[in-house]
Amino acid sequence: MSGSFLIKGGKKLQGEITPQGAKNEALQILCAVLLTDEEVRVKNIPDIHDVNRLIEILGDFGVKITKNSNGDYSFKAGAVNFDYMKSEDFKQDGAKLRGSIMLLGPILARYGEAYMPTPGGDKIGRRRLDTHFQGLVELGAEFHYDEKEFFYTLKAKELHGKFILLEEASVTGTANVVMAAVLANGKTRIYNAACEPYLQQLCKMLNRMGANISGIGSNLLTIEGVSSLHGTEHTMLPDMVEIGSWIGLAAMTKSEITIKNVNWSQLGVIPNTFRKLGIQLEQKGDDIYIPAQDNYKIQKFIDGSILTVSDAPWPGFTPDLLSIILVVATQAKGTVLIHQKMFESRLFFVDKLIDMGAQIILCDPHRATVVGLNHEYPLRGTTMISPDIRAGNALLIAALSAEGTSTIHNIEQIDRGYENIDGRLKAIGADIERI
């Protein structure tokens, strides 16, 4: 369903908002249910398009799915319908969802073969999936790519543990190799492993299922293979990108907001990165309390030079929040350089902000300098199209702070990543309608 948001900006918000379960964790955890024929119960699953698509794909594989309540499902992967994996249906279903790539590791490990369409044709470029396939090939899989059909095939009579150095600390790549290695013969060591909280969650869940993974949270994982895994229960972390978004929202709208149940110990540098922009926030139990502030002033580096905020693999600052930092900086006092190192073209939504009156110099595809307006000149409402999930949320925050009315089209790009976002914003006083 395609639609638009109509937003009347400039209103102060107030109240409590609870982050949804983490989208990026959900995609990994749901693939892991295929590693056992016993029941796995998963709680705090976000009700969003990308996650629901993956649950549907699991259903098509013959996984028995029971919905216990909202966001709480049980999965039992007894007999998997292997023919579905070779079907035209899966070629279409799997290609639409990038997260489906993580089905490869579990299915290969349990059944000895796996198939996968190229996610989204081949716009993704050569490199993006290499880490996944290299890791699985190192464990002993034979890899074949059919260029006519855009179809990958992996086969392995047996997987054998070994030392694997990943060429990039890819989160989904690490997850895929870990899920294959837990059922491989012998010991696997993965160096330059991603160490995101979501990947730690996956490893802890696998250990509860009977896997033997050590080094969790570091970039060197050691996995002693086991012959089979059993069922477990797992609860998803809150989504850190949402938590960062609501911090930015409070600052931009000068609102007093409490973000509930954020799991502080897993937020890394996120709270302090927002503090560098001058935003006051405090820990209250496991909540983040943000007082209403009329102004926030960007800190400089100790030697007086201009602050730079850049992304890096965990425990660095997540690239998914750079667009939020950029929007928040437009109304700060001071200047900041935003440096998007990990992805290209993620900054191209700044022209929308410039249309709204923001002072931004786009230096190149990776860098933007933001000169803050210190809330002296509010952004102006405008009409815009959401280019992707993360920029969509940043534009939403800009619109909520702006003077006048804004329309955001193509909001399925926002719905892909955020559950009932308009309902939750209305509950704290936002004037937002879905049309």
N, C-alpha and C positions, 0 to 999 in steps of 0.2 A: 504494500500500500504506500503510494507516494503522497506526500503532502507538504505543508508548509507550517512554520510557526509564525504567528503574528505577536509581536512583543512590544508592549509599551514600556519604555525604559525609564531610568531615573528614579525608581522607587526604592526606598530603603527596605531591606528584608529583615526578618527576625525569626529566630527559633532554632529548632534542631533538625538536622538532616542525617540520615543513616546511609553510608556508602553500600553499594551492592557488592555481591561476591565478585571476585576478580575474574574478569573475562579471560585473561591470558593463562591463568592457572587452570580454569575450567577446561580449556581446550586440551591441556596435557592430561589432566586427571581422567577425563572422559575416555581418552584413548587407552589409558592404562587398565580400564575394566576388562579389556580383551585378553589380559595376561592370565586370567584364571577362569575356571568353570564354576567357581563359587560366587555367591552374591556379594556385591560391593555396594554399600549405601553411601551416597554423596549428598552433603547438605550445603546450603547457602549458594546454590547454583543460580547465577543471574539469568533472568528471563529476557534474553536478548536474541536477536535474529541469528547471529553467528553460532551461538551455543545451541540454540534450538535446532538449527540445521544439522549440527554434528550428532545430536541425540536422535534425530530422524534417520541419519545415515546408519547409526548403530542399530536402530530398529530394523532397517533394511538388511542388515547383516544377520538378522535372526537373534539379536540380543533381546532377552526378555526384560522389558522396562516397566517398572511400577512407579507411578507417581504417588508418593506418600502424602505430600502436601506441597504448597508453593515452594519451589527451589529445593525440594527434598525428594530424591529419586533413588530407587534401587535398580541395579543392573545385574543380570545373570547371563554371562556369555557361555552357555553350555555348548550347543552345536552351532557353529558359525556357518552361514550360508555362503560357501566359497564362490559359487557361480556369480553371485552379485558383484564380486570384486572384478570380474572380467566382463561385466555387462555394459551395454550402452548407457543404462541408467546411471551407473556409478561413474562412468566417464563424464557425464554431465554434472551429477551431484558433487563429486569430489573436486571437479575443476572449479566450482563456484566458491569453494571454501579453502583458504590457504591452510587453515589449521588441520585439515584432513591429512596433510603430509605425515602427521605424527601417528597415523594408523599403521604406517609401514613397519616400524620397529617391533611393536607388540605382535602383529600378525605374522611377520617373518619368524620371530622367535618361537611362536607357538605352533605354527603350521608349516614352516619351512619354505614358504613362498609368499610373495605379496606383489600387488599390482597397484599402479597409481597413475591417474591422468596428470598431465602438466597443470598445476594450478593456474587458472586464468590464461589458457593458451600459452604463449611464451613471451608475454610482455615483461615477465619477471626478470629476464636477463639470465645469462648462463650461470652466474656465480651463486645465486641466492640459495640453491638447494644442494650445491656441491658438498657442503659440510655433512649433510645428512647421509648422502650416498657413500662418500668416502669412508665415513665411520662404519657403516654397515658392511661395506666391502672389506674393510680391515678385519672385521669379525668373521669373514669367510663367505660372504654372500657373493653370488655372481650377479652382475648388473647388466641389464640390456635396455637400450632406449630405442623405441620405434618412432622415427622422426615423422613418418607419414601420419601415424595415429596419435602422436604426442603422448605416448604411453610408456611408462617405466615398468620394468619387470625385475624383481629380485628373487633369487632362489638360493637356498642353502640346505643341504642335508643336515649339516650340523654347524652351529656357530661355536667358535673357539675364542676364549678370552685372550687379549693381548694388550700391549701398551699402545695407546692411540693419542697422538698429538693433534688436536683440532686446529685447523688453520684460522678459524675465527671463533670467538666465544659465543656462538649462536645458541640462544636459549632453546629454540625448538630442535635444533640439531643435537644439542647435548641431551635433551629429553628423549629423542628418538634412539640415540645410541645407548643410553642408560636402560631404556625399556627392553632393548634387544639383549643387552649384556647380562641382565639379571637371570636370564634363562640359558646363557651360553655355558659351555664347558670351561672350567678353570677361571683364572683371575683376569679381569680387565682393569686397566688403569687409564683414565681419561684425563689428560692434562690440557690446560687452557679451557677447562670446562666452564660453562656459565655458572654463576653462583647466586642468581636472583632468588629472592624469597619463594617465588612460585616454584622454582626448580627444587629448592630445599623441601618444599611441601610434598612434591612428587616423590622425592627420595625417602622421606619419612613415611609416606603412605606405603611405598613398596616394601620398606623394612617391616612395617606392621603386617604386610601380607606374606612375610617369610623371606624376603630378599636380604642380602648381606652387603650393604653399601656403607662405606666409611669415608670420612673426609667431607661430609655434607657441609656446605657453606664455604668451602674453599674451592680453589680452581684445580685441585687434583682429587678426583674421585676414584676410590678403589672398590671394585665390585667382585665378590666371590660368587660365581654362578651357582644356582640351585636348580633342582630338577623340576619343581613346580611351586606355584604360589597359591595362597588361599584367600578367602574373602576378608573384608575389613569395613570400617566406617571412616569417613573422612569429611571434615568441614573446611570449606574454602575460606581463605583469607579475604578481608575487605579489599576492594580495588584501589590501589594507591594512586592511580591516575585520577579517579573520581575525588579522592581525598584532596589531592593537590588542586583540582579544579574548584572545589568548594572554598578552599583557602583564598584562591584568586577572586572568586565571586564576592566573598565578604569584603575584601579590600576595595574592589572596583565599585561596589554599591554602598560603601561606607556602612556596612551592616554588622550587627552583632549576631554571630552564628556559632552554634556548637555542633561539631561533627562527631557523631557518636561511634563508639566501638571501632577505633581506627587501627588497633594493634600497633601501638607506638614502636615497639621493639623492632618492627619490620619496615619502618619507613625510611631508614637510612638517612641520606642528606636532604631529603625533601623539606622537612620543617625549616632547617637552617638556611636553605636556598631562598625560601620565601622571606625569612627574617632579613637576609641581606638586602632585600628590596625595601626594608623598613617596616614590614608588616609585623605587628605584634600578634603572637599566638602563644598560648600556654597549655601545658598538659594538665588536665583535670581527670584523675583516674586514667581511664583508657580513652578519654575524649580529647578533642582539640577545641579549646575555647578561643574565639577570635572576637575581641571587643570592637565596637564601632569606632572607626578612626576617620577623622576628616582628611588627614594627609599621611603619607608615608614617604620617607626619604631614603633613596638608594645609598647604601654604604659604598665608600670607595675602598680600594685596596690600601693596605697599611702605608705604602709609599705615596698615596695620593692619586694613583693612576685610576683610570675608569674601570669599573667592575665589568668582568666578562662572565657570562653564564654559558657553559657549554655542556653537552651531553657526553656520556661515557658509559661503557658497560658497567653493570652493577659491581661494586657498590657506588659507582658514580651516579650522576643525575640522569634520570630516565629521559630518553629523547621524546617520549610521549607527552611530557609536561612542558617542553620548551615553548610550545605555542601558547600555553597558558601564561608562562612567565612573560612572554613578549606582550601579550594583551595587558597584563597587569602593569607592566613597565610604562605603558602609554600614559597612565595617570599618576605615576610616581613623581617625586621631585628628584631631578637628576638624570643622568645618562647611563645607559648600559649597552654593552655589545652582546648580542645573542649569537652564539656560534653553534650551528647545527652540524656536527662533524659526521654523524653516522649515516645520514640519509640525504639525498639530494631532493630538491623541489618541495621539501616540506615547508619552506618559508614563503611559497608563492601566494599564500592567502593574504599577505600583508597589504596588497593593493586594496583589498576591501577595507582594511583599517585606515589606510591613507584617505580613502573616500569618506570615511567617517570623521576625518579631521586629525587623525593621529600623526605625530611627527616621527616618521621612520625613514631611514635611508637604507635601501636594500643594496648591500655592497656587492654581493655575488650570490650564487645559489645557496651558499652555506652561512652567510653572515648578514645580520641586520643590526644597525645602530638605532636605538630608540631614545628619543629625547622626550622625557616625561613632561606632561602638561600640568602636573601637580593639582589636578581637579579644578584648575582655573578655567579651562575651556573643555566642557564635557564633550565626549564624542557625539556625533549627530546620527540619528536613526537613518537607516538606508535599506535598500533591498539587496540581498546577496544569496549566493548559492553555496551550500556546504560542499567543499571539495573532497574531504575525507573525514573519518570518524573524529580524529583528535582536533583538527582545525575547526570542525563543526562545533565542537563544544566551546572552543575559544571564541568563535564568532558569537555564540549564544551569550557568553559572559559579556562580551563587548556590547551587544544589543541591550542587555538588561541594565547596563550602566549608562547607556546613551540617552540623550534628550530626544524625545519624540518617539515615533513608531518605526520599528524595523520588521522586515519580512525575511525569513530564511527559507529558501526553497531546498528541495532535494534532501529532506530531513531523514529519509531512510538511512542516509549515511550517519546520522546521529543515533537513530534507533538501533543500528547494528551493534553499537557499543554501550548504550546506556538504557537502563530499564526504567520505563515510566518517568522519563526525566521531567516532562511538563507537569505531571501530577505532583512529584516531589518538590518542584520549585514553587508551584502554587501554594503548597502547604506552608511555605515560609514567606508568602506574601508577594510572589512574583506575578506580574500581569502578563500571562502567556496563554495564547489560544492555539490549538491545533486545527488547521483548516484544510 
